[in-house]
């Protein structure tokens, strides 16, 4: 399979993580990767890695078959105006800008433009991304397969209808913060019980990592895995009871619902600047 030519408009942290995954896996050849970045130190970093770089978005867009929009949402309109003349149906646009809808992206491009919207998350920085993506009216199944394969080099990706992208934001987009909070709370408890802080943090983080790995391995429902640890009258069921008594499950659900609702509010405000946040 021929490596697609990929161009990133924006070369910050998230872009760098994606670029690293694409190159390391061999999904994209180094010679087929280019980056447009206005900030000299960031541009020089990518150039030092052997990539074609430019301060000109249009120059990179012309070189690429797949164009990743890796800039802040408020910059998207300007970037699209710069490249719209060169982006027809032959190029695939992939946006990782939070809250910018497919409709908003397509409206600023030529008719028939192929667009995919992605919501990655912070663990992309360590190759453990959980991403959701949706495709526009003219993006094909082959486009989805390509983007899913690229995102798979830095974690896992699931295609959903755009109406569920706010839920993706609330669950996996915001989810790392919930996980960090859980690790911190478990580590605090370990310290309370006498463990040194570094040991408590390592044990807490590795425990959640191991639990997640077992879930992703498939074959068993999370509830079934939980039951495997809960011996009758044992320590674990006592801990689970304490969590349930204090509303742990309800709090986790409420967090995802609240973040999803807020995502929808922010998206609506972006589409209608006069709307109140």
Rosetta blueprint (number, residue, H / E / L):
1 X L
2 X L
3 X L
4 X L
5 X L
6 X E
7 X E
8 X E
9 X E
10 X L
11 X L
12 X L
13 X H
14 X H
15 X H
16 X H
17 X H
18 X H
19 X H
20 X H
21 X H
22 X H
23 X H
24 X H
25 X H
26 X L
27 X L
28 X L
29 X L
30 X H
31 X H
32 X H
33 X E
34 X E
35 X E
36 X E
37 X L
38 X L
39 X L
40 X H
41 X H
42 X H
43 X H
44 X H
45 X H
46 X H
47 X H
48 X H
49 X L
50 X L
51 X L
52 X E
53 X E
54 X E
55 X L
56 X L
57 X H
58 X H
59 X H
60 X H
61 X H
62 X H
63 X H
64 X L
65 X L
66 X E
67 X E
68 X E
69 X E
70 X L
71 X L
72 X L
73 X H
74 X H
75 X H
76 X H
77 X H
78 X H
79 X H
80 X H
81 X H
82 X H
83 X H
84 X H
85 X H
86 X H
87 X L
88 X L
89 X L
90 X L
91 X L
92 X E
93 X E
94 X E
95 X E
96 X L
97 X L
98 X L
99 X L
100 X L
101 X L
102 X H
103 X H
104 X H
105 X H
106 X H
107 X H
108 X L
109 X L
110 X L
111 X L
112 X L
113 X L
114 X E
115 X E
116 X E
117 X E
118 X E
119 X E
120 X L
121 X L
122 X H
123 X H
124 X H
125 X H
126 X H
127 X L
128 X L
129 X E
130 X E
131 X E
132 X E
133 X E
134 X E
135 X E
136 X L
137 X L
138 X L
139 X L
140 X L
141 X H
142 X H
143 X H
144 X H
145 X H
146 X H
147 X H
148 X H
149 X H
150 X H
151 X H
152 X H
153 X H
154 X H
155 X E
156 X E
157 X E
158 X E
159 X E
160 X L
161 X L
162 X H
163 X H
164 X H
165 X H
166 X H
167 X H
168 X H
169 X H
170 X H
171 X H
172 X H
173 X H
174 X H
175 X H
176 X H
177 X H
178 X H
179 X H
180 X H
181 X H
182 X H
183 X H
184 X H
185 X H
186 X H
187 X H
188 X H
189 X H
190 X H
191 X H
192 X H
193 X L
194 X L
195 X L
196 X L
197 X H
198 X H
199 X H
200 X H
201 X H
202 X H
203 X H
204 X H
205 X H
206 X H
207 X H
208 X H
209 X H
210 X H
211 X H
212 X H
213 X H
214 X H
215 X H
216 X H
217 X H
218 X L
219 X L
220 X L
221 X L
222 X H
223 X H
224 X H
225 X H
226 X H
227 X H
228 X H
229 X H
230 X L
231 X L
232 X L
233 X L
234 X L
235 X H
236 X H
237 X H
238 X H
239 X H
240 X H
241 X H
242 X H
243 X H
244 X H
245 X H
246 X L
247 X L
248 X H
249 X H
250 X H
251 X H
252 X H
253 X H
254 X H
255 X H
256 X H
257 X H
258 X H
259 X H
260 X H
261 X H
262 X H
263 X H
264 X H
265 X H
266 X H
267 X H
268 X H
269 X H
270 X H
271 X H
272 X L
273 X L
274 X L
275 X L
276 X L
277 X L
